[in-house]
Amino acid sequence: MFNLFTPRVFNSGYLPEKEGHRIYFMELGNPNGEPVLIFNGGPGGVSKTYKAAPFNRKKYRVIMFDQRGCGKSMPTGGMENNDSIATLEDAERLIKHLNIKKPLIVRGGSWGATLALLFAMRNPNTVKKLLLSQIFLADLNNKKWMEEDSGLFYPDILEKIESSATKNKKLNLAQRFAKMMNSYNLGQQVKAVNTYGSYERVLGQLSPELGRKKITQDDINSNMIYINYCAQNFMLEDNCILEHTSIIKHIPTLIVHNRLDMVCPLKGAYELHKKLPKSKLVIVPDIGHSSKLLRKTVKKEIIRFLG
């Protein structure tokens, strides 16, 4: 029977240090179960036990890790030797470290979905199924949407963000905020977190309000990762996912996406679905990049898809 409670951690620790980074990981569920690898979103997201809730703890061995600079991985907020390829290599090291030989089920939402797709493309013969939501293709179309086209709906908010950025015509918007984060000036960092760092959160809201009443060090650390990745186009070539879907066309794939996702428009999920003949696209009749109905649907569809 499906477990209604959040699974408990049965193993946690750190991978051996590589390139100045120590990667934290944890495992939940059945140590001998079918392995599930979860990629966190963000960039800048952290591992949480509730992410394992859709998986029957008696059947599955759920594995997740904090990406470089994130959560319990060290150094916190560290951007040196921190890029997308390094993250994928860390995931591969983790699977080897845990001596996992069985085919993997791979789960990811948003940036986690990006990494899940890229991981499958690097390891097409070891990924059994893909469980994806809130598809983010990390391409220039998405960058244009965030920094230009979203202004069709949020011109006032985008104007506030642009006016808060450091002035440098040679840099794009994300690069200007990254410069503020990398200054290690607390005032500049808080301003960046409360503007560019908050924009994704308010997209889809009918009464958007940038910023938070209190910015913690964790907020600064996670935004150090997020904003620097945005500034460098996520360290990926444009359209690298859709151009290489043929590598993973044999993998059964679940895609769940809100109809009115204002962070990652539905078109990306739809295009991905059309390129993957063994995919199932579930369009949720809701608004926002994340929502209660989306989370409920993801949980339900994962249980159904896994059988």
N, C-alpha and C positions, 0 to 999 in steps of 0.2 A: 504494500500500500504506500502511496506517496506520502513522504514525510512532511507534516504540517509545520514542523519547527525547524529553526535554523540549525544546520549541522554543526557539530563541534570540530574544532581543530584537533587532529591527532598527531600532526607533525609540523614543525616550523623551524626555520633557521636561515642561514645565509650561504649563498654560493661562495666558493673561493674568490678572493678579490681579483678583479681584472681591470686594467687600465684605470686604477684608482677608485673603482666602484665595488661596493659590496651589496649584492642583490638579496633582498629579503623575500622569502617565499613561505607559503603555508599550504597544508593539505587538509581536506575535510572529507568525511564520508567513510567509505570502506577501503582500507589499505590494499585490498586485493581486487577492488572493483574495476569497472571499465573507466579508463582515464579521461577526464575532461580538463582541458586547459583553458583558463579564462584570461583574456586580456582586458586590462582596465582602460577606461576612457580618459579623456583629457585633451592632450597630454597633461599629466599632473595628477591623475586620479590615483586612488589608493585601494588596496585590497580590503574588502569587507566581507564578513562571513555570510551576510544575507544574500550575497550574489550566488551562493551555492544552493539557495533554497529551492529552486525548481528541480533539483536533481535528487532522486531517491537515494538517501544516504546508505542504504543497504546494498545498492547496485553500483553506485558510481564513486570513483576516487577523484575528487575535485581539487585541482591545483591552480593556484593563482600566485602572482608575484608583483612586487612594487617595482616599477620601471626605474631606470637610473634617475637619481635625484628626487624620487618620489617616496612619500610615506616613510616606512622604516628603513628603506635602502639608504646607504651612506656613500658620499656626503649628501645631506639633504639640500636640495636645490642646486646641486652641482651640474653645470653645463659642459664642463670639459670632458671630452670623449663621450659625449651624450648625443646620440642621433638615432634615427629609425633603424638602421641596419644593426647597430649595436644592440638595440632592444630585441630584435629578432634573434640575434646570436645568443643573447642571454636566455631567451626562451628555449632555444635548442640545447644550450648548456644545462639548463634546469632539467629537461627531460632526460638527458644523459646522466646527470647527477643522481636522479631518482631511479635510474635503471629501468625506465619504462620501455617495454618492448612491444606492447599492444598498440594497435591503431588508435589515434586520438580523435575525440570529439572536441572541436574548438569553438569557443563562445566569445563574442565580443559585441559591444554596443558603441556607436559613435566612433571615436578614435580607436577604441578597442576592436571595432569591426574592420577598420582599416588594417590594423596589425594582424587580425585573424586571417584576412584575405591574403596579405603578403606572406604570412607564415605558411599558409597552404600552398602558395605558389612556389615557395622555396622547398616545401616538403610534400609534394602532391601525392606521394605513395604512402604516407604515414597518417594523413588526415582522413578520417572515416566520414565525418559529417561536419558541416559548418552551421552554427546557430548565430544569426546576425540580427541586429536591430539598429535603428537610427543611422542608416548608411551614410558614411562620410568618405568621399573618394579622395580627399586631400589633393584636389587638382586646382588649376587656376580659375576654373569656373566657380568653384566654391569661394575662393579668395575674392573674386570680383563680386560675388553675391554679398559677402560679409561687409566689404569695405565700400561698395558702391550701390548695387541694386537693392539691397535691403533698405536703403534710404528712401525708396519709393513708399515704404510703409512707416519708417521711423526717421524722417528727415530731421526732426528736432533733436532726437537722441544722438544720431550720427554727427550732427553739427556740434553738439556738446563734446563728444569724444574727440573730434578733429581739433577743436579749439583748445583742448587740454594737452595735446601732444607737444613735445618739444619741436621747435621750428627748424626744419632742415629739408629743403626742397629736393635734395638728392636721395632722400630716404622715403620709402612708402610708409603708410600709417603704422603697420605692425613693427617695422624696423625702428620707427621713432619711439614707440613705447618700449621696445626692447632696450633701447639705449637708456631710457629712464630706469628700467629695472636693473640694468647692469651697472648703473652708477653707484648702487648701494647707498644712495641717499634716501633715508626713510621717507621723507616727504614726497619725493619723486616716485618712489615705489608705491606708496599708498595711493597717490593720484592715478598711477597706471592701473592698479588693481581695481579701483573704484570706477574707472571709465572703460578702457579697452577690455580689461579682465571681466567686467560685469555685463558687457554687451550681449554675449551669448546667452547669459541667464535671462535677460529681459525680452529677447526676441520671442514673439508669440504672445506676450502679455498685452492686455488691452489697456492697462494703466501702468506702463513701465516706469521704473524708478532706478536709476543707476546708483551703484555704491551700496555700502552696508554701514550700519552704525558703528561697528567695531571691526577693525582689520587685525587679524591675528598673524603670528609668524608663520603659521601653517598656510594661511591665505597667500602670503608673500612668497613662500617657497613653491607652492603649486603654480602660482602665476609666473614665477621665474621660468619654470619649464614651459608652460603653455604659451606665453608671449614670445619666448625665444624660438620655439618651434614654429609658431605662426610667421615670425619674421623671416625664417629660412625656408618657407614653403614646405615645412615638415620634412626637410632633407630628402625629398623624393622628386623624381622626374615627373613632369606634367602628364596626366592621363595614364600613369604607369599601371593602374589596376585594370581599367577597361581594355587596354591594349593587350593584356596578357591573360585574359579570362580563359582562353583555350586550354591553358595548363590545368585548370581545375574544373573543367566542364563535366567531369565524371563524378564529382563529389555532390551528394545530396545536400542541398543548402536551404535553410529557412531564413527568410527575410521579413522582418516586421518593422513597419514604419508608419508614423502618424501622417494623416492626409495633409495637414497644415503645419508641417515642421518648418519653422522660419529660420532655423540654423542650418539645416541640411535639407533643402527642398526635395520633395518626393521624386523628382525626375531622376536623380542619381540612383536611387533604389530601383526605380523602374527600368532604367537602362541596364543595370547590373543583372536584374532578373531576366531580361530578354537575352542576355549573353550566356546565361547559365541554364541549359536545358533541364537540369535536374533540380531546379530551384522552385520554391513555393513562396510567393509574395502575399503577405497579409497586410492590407492597408487599413489602419485603424482610424475610425471616424472621430478624430480628435485634433486638437491644436497644441503646438509646442514641441520642443525637442524631446521632452520627457513629460509624462503625465501619469496619473493614477491608472487610467484606462490602458495606456500603452504598457505599463509595467504588468498589469493584470493579464493583458493579452499575450505578452511575451512569455510569461510563466505558463499560461494555458497551452500556447502553441508549442513550446518546447516539450512539454509532457506528451502532447499529441504526436509531435514529429518523431520523438524517440521511441514511441510505442510501448 
